[in-house]
């Protein structure tokens, strides 16, 4: 199969398109013929080697954790999915940016999403939903999402709005119209946030979700009044120091199914900033590394 791989840690110039061995599913897994895969921050961080001590890779490695496509092989014990079904989901920390990928968590992709949208949903949705679930019931509460224009932040906004929350999202001014389209009340991040929120939410902010790791956790604790009302999915060290909830993404088929159902209802649509062909994966990674991405970057296979 054709795949993007890197044979050593380093810059985007180490990414090559070449033939790689076909993967096969183990019990409880499925193999998918990939139509599109997403690019997440962990992908370029793993490729660059910055996470080598925490997550060493067997090289050469194929970047990518989540993808969408059509099921073409099913492992023992798998039920509820058949050959030819269109799905999206998550595999290991690597392996997705290829013609074939093995997934350990998946859901049927809603017809309301195209292939690029389905590819962008997996990791963003489970990360956002894991963070939101740690905050308890959202209905009738005011939620602040820090970094609301990114892949995880945007998913969190739409899902929280669907669950009945009033959402305020932080982003640069160029993304304020985008946040409004997601259903959030936009504001800028950085100094003076508490004062701006006092105008936007005169009754206060009940809970906060940090998706940006911008150093704002202390402010979020002060704004909500209690570290247990704050979740971070991005600043693990800061969250542990301050006593907030710290949530890691999990390969969770139940969360993916909930996201898919919201997609079918038109209440969650993954937003794609740009799609690249496989041959331009280096450009896609360079785009992701620059940050400030609005929604998701995906690779079309």
N, C-alpha and C positions, 0 to 999 in steps of 0.2 A: 504494500500500500504506500501511497505518497503521504509524507508527513513533514512537518517542520520539526527540526531537531537542532540541539546545540551539543557539541562534543566537549566543550569546556566552558567554565563560567566566564562571564564578561559582558561586553556590549552587544548591541543589536547586530553587529557585523558577524557575530558567531552563529546566527540563525541561518540554517540552510534547508532547502527543500530536497528531500531524497527518499529513497525507498527504505521502508522499515518493516520489521516482522509484523505479521498479523497478530493482534491480541485475541484471546478467547475468554469467554466468561467462565467464572467459577460458579459453584452453587450459589443461588441467590442473586446472580448478576445477569445483565443482558449486554449484547453487543449491538451497537448502532452504526449504521452507515451515515456518516455525518454530513449534514447540509451546511451547518454553520456552527462555529464555536466562539465563545466570548473571550475577551482579554480582561483580566483582573489585575489589580496591583500585585497580588502574590505571584503572578506569572513572571513579571519582569524582575521582581525581587529575587525569586528563585534562580532565574537565568543569570542575573548579575552576580550571584553568589553571596548576597548580603544575609541570606538566611541559612547559609551552609552549616553553621554550628547547630542550629535548631532543627533544620530539616535537610540533612544531606541527601543528595540524589545519586542514583546510579546513572552514570553517563555512558552513551549519549541519552538525552532526555527529550521528550516531546512536551512542549509547554501546553498549559490549558487544563482547567479543572471541570468546566461545564460546557455542554454542547446540546444540539438538537439534531434530530435525524429520524431515520426509519429503522426499526428493529430488524436485524437479519440473523441473529443467533441468540438462543435463550439457554441460560444455565439451569442446572437441575434445581427443582423445587420452586421455580418461579411460576406464579399464577397471575391472572388478570391482565396479561399482555400477550400479544401474538406477533408472529412474523409479519412485517409490513405495517405495523402500527407506528404512527407518528408520535414521538415522545421528546421530552427535554429532561435534562437532569444532570447529575454529578457523578464523577468517577473519583480517581485518586487525585493527588495534588498535581499530577502531570498526566499527559496522555491524550488530551482532547483535540489538539489542533492537528488532525490527521483524518484520513478517509474513513477510518474505523476507530471506535473508542468503546471501552467497556464501562458501563455505568452501574453503580451500586445503589443509587436512589434515582427515581424517575417518576414522571406522571405523563398522562396523555396530553399532548399540546392542544390547546383550544383552537378551533378554526378561525377565531378572531385574530390570532397572531400569525404573522408570516414567519418564515424560517429564522430570519435575523432576530426578531423579537423573542421567539421561543429560545434561541440560543442565549440571549441576554438575560433570561429570567432566573436561571437556576441558582447560582451563588448569591445574586443580589436578593432574591426573594427569601431564601432560607436565612440569610444573615439579618435582613430587615425584620422578618417575622420572629426570629429568635429573640432579637432585642425588644421588640414590642411586647411579646408574650411575657417577658420578665417584668414588665411594668404593670401587668394586671389588666383589668377591664379598661377599655379606652373610651367607651361611650360616655358622652357628656363631659369629658375632660379636655383640658387644653394642653397640647403636646408641643414641645419645641424640638425640632429636628435640626441639629447642627450639621452642615454640609448637605443640604437637602437637594442640591442639583445633581449630585453624583449618582452612580448606579444604585447603590444601597440606599442612599438618602431619598432618591426619587421614588423607589419602591416603597419605602417606609411611609412617605407622605400619602401615596394613593391608597395603600392598605389601611392606614390609620383613619383616613377620611371615610373609607368604606365601612369601617367599624364604628363610626359615629363620633370620632374625635374632631375637635377644632385644632387645626395644625398651623403652627407658625414655623416657617423654614428660613434658615440663614443661607445666603449665597451672595456672590458678587452682584452688583447692580445689573450687569448684562444678563443675568439669569433670572431676574425678578419676574419678567413676563412668563418665563418657562414655569416657575414655581406656581404662579397664579393658574396656569393651565392644568397643573396637577391637583389643584384644590387647596393649596396652602396660601397663607398670608405671608408675603415675603418681607424680609428685612436683611440688612447687611450684618456680617459677622464682625467681631473685633471689639475694640474699646467702645464703651457706651452702650453695649447690648442691653444691660439691665434697664437703662433709661428708655431706650426705644421700646422695650417690651412693656414697660409701665403704661405706655400710650396704647400699644396694640392689644394688650391683655390687662385692662385695669383691675380685674379680679385675680390676677396672678397666673403664673404658669404652674400647672400641676405636676408635670412629668417632662423629662427630657431624654432624648436619644442622641448620642454623639456618634457620628459616622466619619468624622473628619480628622480626629487626632491633631487638632490645631492648637492644643494647649489651653482649651477653654473649660476643662472639667471643673476646676475650682469655681469658676463663674457659674456653671450650670448647677452646682451644688448650692451655691448661695441663692441663685434665682429660684430654685424649687424648694429650698429650705431644709433638704434632707438628702444625704447621699443615696438612700434607698429609693429615691424617686428619680434617679439618674442611671442610665445604662450606657456603656460604651461598647462598641464592637470594634474599635480602632486603637484606643490608647490603653492597652492592658496594664502597663506599669502604673500609669496615673490612676486608673480605676482601682487597682489593688491598694495603692497608697491612700486613696481618699475614702475607700469603702463603698464605692458604687458597685452596681451590678456590672460584671464583665462577661460578655457573651462571645463564644466562638461559633463560627458557622459549622453546621452538622449536615451530613448527607442524610436528609430526612424526607422520605417519600410522602409522608402525611402533610408536611408543610408545602411541598411542591404541588400536591393535589389541591390544597386550599388556594394556592396562588393561581392554579389553572382554572378553578371554578370562578374566582374573581375575574379572570380574563374572559371567560365565557359570558359573564354578566356585563362585561364592558366597564368594570370598575377598577381594573388594573391592566395597564398596557405598558410593557417594557419600552423605554424610550432609547432609541439608537442614535448616537451622534454621528457615527460613520462606520461603514462596512468596507472592509478591504478584501481583495482576493488573497488566497493562500500565498501566492508568490510575493506579496507585499507585506508579509508578516513583520519584517523589520520596521517598516514604516508604522505599522499598527502599534508595535511595542514602543517606538520612539514617541508616538502620539500619546500613549498612555503614561509614559514617564514624565511628560511635561506637566501632567496634572490638570486640574480645572476642567475635567471632562464633564460634559453635560449628558447624563445618561450613560450608555454603554458603547464600547467599541467592540465590533465583532469581526470575525474572519469567515468569509464564505469559502467553503471547500469545493 
